[in-house]
Amino acid sequence: MNPEKLEADIMKLSPSKLDAPSEEENLQLWVQEAQRRLNDLREGKAKAVPAEDVFQRARTAILCAK
């Protein structure tokens, strides 16, 4: 999900929907997200990035922000 879509989706939420989900709801949401991501990988809509590359990018971003 791109940042613009995420922001738009958040803006649509009413204040009552901003309450934290229950533990069970949270688990269901994470399972759905994991399934969506796996499907995206399998369908070629997303590509896997090695963890070391992700961590290196994060370290670089943190160091550049200082």
RAMOZI-V324266 format. One record per helix or strand. SS is the DSSP state (alpha for helix, beta for strand). FROM is the first residue (numbers start at 0). TO is the last residue. If there is no record, write none. Layout:
SS:FROM:TO / SS:FROM:TO
This chain:
alpha:2:11 / alpha:14:17 / alpha:22:41 / alpha:50:64
